[in-house]
Amino acid sequence: MSKIAVLGAGTWGTALAGLLSDNGHRVYVWSALAEEVEALSAQRRHPKLPGFVIPEQVAFTGEIGEACRGAEMAVFVVPSIYIRDTARAAAPYLSEGQVAVSASKGIEAESLMFLTQVIEDEAGKALRVAALSGPTHAEEVSLKLPTTVVSASADPGAAGAVQDAFMNPVFRVYTNGDIYGVQLCGAVKNIIALASGIAHGLGYGDNTCAALITRGMAEISRLGIAMGFRERTFYGLAGIGDLIVTATSRHSRNYQCGYLLGGGAGIQEAQKRVGMVVEGIHALPATMRLSAKYGVEMPVAAAVDDIVSRGAAPREVVNSLMMRAKKAENDEFV
């Protein structure tokens, strides 16, 4: 039995805490919100995870030092925009060689750092970092429905340690050495999920959704290959697997937000109605900067940016996408 700190008490952090507890670990969940700590400790239920009872062995705390001190692993599960602040607060309690896992998905807009890089940047010491990613709705993981993910790290030992900590009969973990390719997938797929939701909100059907997923994956992989990441990553669990589930499921807050936008809601109203952080919106600035930096055309992501950042009319944006200049799907005729 080992102590594991889970930093973040949202749906995903709470679901992972339950899984880790079921695996026999001593789990301490930290939240910056005192009322959240009090409610989860007393009720043993998360309001957005119906049917899930939090194991009594899971401890909740508002003191990040209590969660991290002496833990063999620290799992960061706060929204991407809070990763840096959380890593800074946790840094005094993290130890050299400790495994630090980003289970959040995003890219820091200002620095263009992946979240594991942000954690390393704030830690001030050599951590063994990994990213946990894949098609993972918290609602389904909490109910112990079969799920598969990847533990990505440039350090095989760290990837294996995460695999050992999380894997069980309902949560299968593969290792992957492409830590940044995996994180790129996790960030940008949320933008494509927004596009899919917008299309369905406009009343378009499965044909449109399939096209957006396929062409969206082409955009993600083009950018990733230009950045030097492994092509096969984009066609695995962290790539196409995560994109499919995020772009099609009622559980996806990015899809929900897009659906509301397609139905006529403004961006502020849509986010408010979703009621949780919509990571695709926060991923847009970094993605657009990376697209420009590496000279990679990303028309679907750019279309979502036009709607979210500039208030473009969704139906007009879709028409513009459909009427772009003719081209081959691949390069065999070029």
C-alpha positions in Angstrom: 0.0 0.0 0.0 1.4 3.4 -0.9 0.2 7.0 -0.3 -1.0 8.9 -3.4 -2.0 12.5 -3.5 -4.8 13.5 -5.9 -4.7 17.3 -6.5 -8.2 18.3 -7.6 -11.6 17.2 -6.3 -13.6 17.6 -9.5 -15.4 14.7 -11.2 -12.2 13.2 -12.7 -10.1 13.6 -9.6 -12.8 12.1 -7.4 -13.3 9.2 -9.8 -9.5 8.5 -9.9 -9.3 8.7 -6.1 -12.0 6.0 -5.9 -10.1 3.8 -8.4 -6.8 4.2 -6.6 -8.5 3.4 -3.2 -10.0 0.3 -4.7 -6.5 -0.7 -5.7 -5.4 -0.6 -2.1 -3.6 2.8 -2.0 -4.0 5.4 0.8 -5.4 8.4 -1.1 -5.5 12.0 0.0 -7.5 14.3 -2.2 -6.7 18.1 -2.0 -9.1 20.9 -3.0 -8.6 24.6 -2.7 -12.2 25.0 -1.9 -13.0 24.5 1.8 -16.7 23.9 1.2 -15.9 21.2 -1.3 -13.6 19.4 1.1 -16.3 19.6 3.8 -19.1 18.4 1.5 -17.2 15.5 0.0 -15.9 14.4 3.4 -19.4 14.4 4.9 -21.5 13.1 2.1 -19.1 10.7 0.4 -20.8 11.6 -2.9 -19.9 14.0 -5.8 -22.9 15.9 -7.1 -22.0 15.3 -10.7 -21.2 11.5 -10.3 -24.6 9.9 -9.6 -24.4 6.4 -8.3 -20.9 6.7 -7.1 -20.1 6.4 -3.4 -16.6 7.6 -2.4 -14.8 5.0 -0.4 -14.4 5.8 3.3 -10.6 5.3 3.0 -10.3 8.4 0.7 -9.3 11.4 2.8 -10.1 15.0 1.7 -8.0 18.0 2.8 -7.6 21.6 2.1 -3.9 21.5 3.0 -1.8 20.6 0.0 1.1 19.7 2.2 -1.0 17.1 4.0 -1.8 15.5 0.7 1.7 15.6 -0.9 4.0 15.0 2.1 5.3 11.4 2.0 3.3 10.5 -1.1 4.9 8.2 -3.6 2.9 9.8 -6.4 1.2 13.1 -6.9 -1.7 13.2 -9.5 -2.6 16.6 -10.8 -6.3 16.7 -11.8 -7.1 20.4 -11.7 -8.3 22.3 -14.8 -5.3 23.2 -17.0 -5.5 26.9 -16.2 -4.8 26.1 -12.6 -2.0 23.6 -13.1 0.8 26.2 -12.6 -0.6 27.6 -9.4 -1.2 24.1 -8.0 2.3 22.9 -8.9 3.7 26.0 -7.2 1.7 25.3 -4.1 2.7 21.7 -4.1 6.4 22.2 -4.9 7.7 22.5 -1.3 6.2 19.1 -0.5 7.3 17.2 -3.6 10.5 15.1 -3.4 13.3 14.5 -5.8 12.5 11.5 -7.9 8.8 11.5 -7.0 6.4 10.5 -9.7 4.2 13.4 -10.7 1.3 12.7 -13.1 -0.8 15.1 -15.1 -4.2 13.7 -15.5 -5.4 17.1 -16.8 -5.5 18.0 -20.5 -4.3 21.2 -22.0 -1.4 23.5 -23.1 -0.5 26.6 -21.2 -1.4 29.5 -23.5 1.4 31.9 -22.5 4.4 29.6 -22.6 3.1 26.9 -25.0 4.3 24.4 -22.4 2.6 21.0 -21.9 1.2 20.5 -18.5 4.0 18.1 -17.4 6.5 20.8 -18.4 4.6 23.3 -16.3 4.8 20.9 -13.3 8.5 20.4 -13.8 9.0 24.2 -14.2 7.4 25.0 -10.9 8.8 22.0 -8.9 12.4 23.2 -8.9 13.6 19.6 -8.5 13.9 16.5 -10.7 10.6 14.8 -10.8 9.6 11.7 -12.7 6.7 13.0 -14.8 4.0 11.2 -16.7 0.7 12.0 -18.4 -2.4 9.9 -18.0 -4.7 10.2 -21.0 -7.2 8.5 -23.1 -11.0 8.1 -23.6 -12.0 8.6 -20.0 -15.3 10.0 -18.9 -15.3 10.3 -15.1 -18.9 9.3 -15.0 -18.1 5.9 -16.5 -14.9 5.3 -14.6 -16.7 6.0 -11.3 -19.2 3.3 -12.2 -16.4 0.8 -12.9 -17.2 0.5 -16.6 -14.3 -0.9 -18.6 -11.9 1.8 -19.7 -8.4 1.9 -21.3 -5.8 4.7 -21.1 -2.2 5.4 -21.7 0.5 6.3 -19.2 3.0 8.4 -21.1 6.5 9.3 -20.1 10.0 9.6 -21.5 11.0 7.6 -18.4 9.9 4.0 -18.7 10.1 3.5 -15.0 7.7 6.4 -14.4 5.3 5.1 -17.0 5.4 1.7 -15.4 4.8 3.1 -11.9 1.7 4.8 -13.1 0.5 1.7 -14.9 1.0 -0.4 -11.7 -0.8 2.2 -9.5 -3.9 2.6 -11.7 -4.4 -0.7 -13.5 -7.1 -3.1 -12.4 -9.8 -5.3 -14.1 -11.9 -2.4 -15.2 -9.1 0.2 -15.9 -6.5 -1.1 -18.4 -3.3 1.0 -18.7 -0.9 0.9 -21.6 2.5 2.7 -21.5 3.6 5.1 -24.2 6.9 6.9 -24.5 5.6 9.9 -26.5 4.7 12.1 -23.6 4.2 15.3 -25.5 2.4 13.7 -28.5 -0.1 12.2 -26.0 -0.6 15.6 -24.3 -1.1 17.4 -27.7 -3.9 14.9 -28.5 -5.5 15.5 -25.1 -5.6 19.3 -25.6 -6.6 19.7 -29.2 -9.2 17.0 -29.3 -11.3 19.2 -27.0 -11.4 21.8 -29.8 -12.7 19.2 -32.3 -15.3 18.1 -29.8 -16.5 21.7 -29.6 -16.8 21.6 -33.4 -18.8 18.4 -33.3 -21.2 19.8 -30.7 -21.7 23.0 -32.7 -22.6 20.9 -35.8 -25.2 18.9 -33.9 -26.5 22.1 -32.3 -27.1 23.4 -35.8 -29.1 20.3 -36.6 -26.5 18.5 -38.7 -26.2 14.8 -38.4 -23.8 11.8 -38.1 -22.2 12.4 -41.5 -21.0 15.8 -40.3 -19.8 14.5 -37.0 -17.8 11.7 -38.7 -16.3 14.3 -41.1 -15.2 16.6 -38.3 -13.7 13.7 -36.3 -11.7 12.5 -39.3 -10.6 15.8 -40.6 -9.9 17.0 -37.0 -7.7 14.0 -36.4 -5.8 14.9 -39.6 -5.2 18.4 -38.2 -4.0 17.1 -34.8 -1.6 14.6 -36.4 -0.2 17.1 -38.9 0.6 19.4 -36.1 2.1 16.7 -33.9 4.3 15.3 -36.7 5.5 18.8 -37.5 6.4 19.2 -33.8 8.4 15.9 -33.9 6.0 13.5 -32.2 5.2 9.9 -33.2 2.6 9.4 -35.9 1.3 6.2 -34.3 0.4 8.1 -31.1 -2.4 9.9 -33.0 -4.1 6.7 -34.0 -4.0 5.2 -30.5 -6.1 5.6 -27.3 -4.8 9.1 -26.5 -5.5 10.3 -30.1 -8.4 8.9 -32.1 -9.8 7.0 -29.0 -10.1 10.1 -26.9 -11.3 12.2 -29.8 -14.2 9.8 -30.6 -15.5 9.8 -27.0 -15.1 13.5 -26.5 -16.7 14.5 -29.8 -19.7 12.2 -29.5 -20.7 11.7 -25.9 -23.4 13.4 -23.8 -20.8 13.3 -20.9 -18.4 15.6 -22.8 -18.5 19.2 -21.5 -16.8 20.3 -24.7 -19.5 18.7 -26.9 -22.2 20.1 -24.6 -20.7 23.6 -24.9 -20.5 23.3 -28.7 -24.1 22.1 -28.9 -25.2 25.2 -27.0 -23.2 27.4 -29.3 -24.7 25.8 -32.4 -28.1 26.3 -30.9 -27.6 30.0 -30.6 -26.1 30.5 -27.1 -23.3 33.0 -26.6 -20.0 31.8 -25.3 -20.5 33.1 -21.8 -24.0 31.6 -21.6 -22.8 28.2 -23.0 -20.0 27.9 -20.4 -22.3 28.9 -17.6 -24.9 26.3 -18.6 -22.3 23.6 -18.8 -21.3 24.4 -15.3 -17.7 23.1 -15.4 -14.5 24.2 -17.1 -14.6 23.7 -20.9 -11.0 22.9 -21.7 -11.4 23.3 -25.5 -11.9 27.0 -25.1 -8.7 27.3 -23.1 -6.8 25.2 -25.6 -7.7 27.5 -28.5 -5.1 30.2 -28.0 -2.1 27.8 -27.7 -3.3 25.7 -30.6 -3.7 28.7 -32.9 -0.2 29.9 -31.9 1.3 26.4 -32.5 -0.5 26.2 -35.9 1.2 29.5 -36.9 4.5 28.6 -35.4 4.9 25.3 -37.3 3.1 26.4 -40.5 0.4 23.8 -40.1 -3.1 24.5 -41.6 -5.9 23.7 -39.1 -9.1 24.8 -40.7 -11.5 23.1 -38.2 -9.7 24.4 -35.2 -9.5 27.9 -36.8 -13.3 27.7 -37.5 -14.0 27.0 -33.9 -11.7 29.9 -32.9 -13.7 32.2 -35.2 -16.9 31.3 -33.4 -15.5 31.3 -29.9 -13.1 34.2 -30.1 -14.7 36.5 -32.7 -18.4 35.7 -32.5 -18.7 34.4 -36.0 -22.0 32.8 -37.0 -21.7 29.0 -36.8 -23.7 28.3 -39.9 -21.7 30.7 -42.0 -18.4 29.2 -40.6 -19.6 25.7 -41.6 -20.4 26.9 -45.1 -17.0 28.5 -45.4 -15.3 25.2 -44.3 -17.3 23.2 -46.9 -16.5 25.6 -49.7 -12.7 25.8 -49.2 -10.5 25.3 -52.2 -10.6 21.8 -53.8 -7.8 19.5 -52.7 -6.9 15.8 -52.5 -7.5 14.0 -49.2 -3.9 12.7 -49.3 -1.0 13.8 -51.5 -1.1 11.0 -54.1 -2.2 13.4 -56.9 0.1 16.2 -56.0 
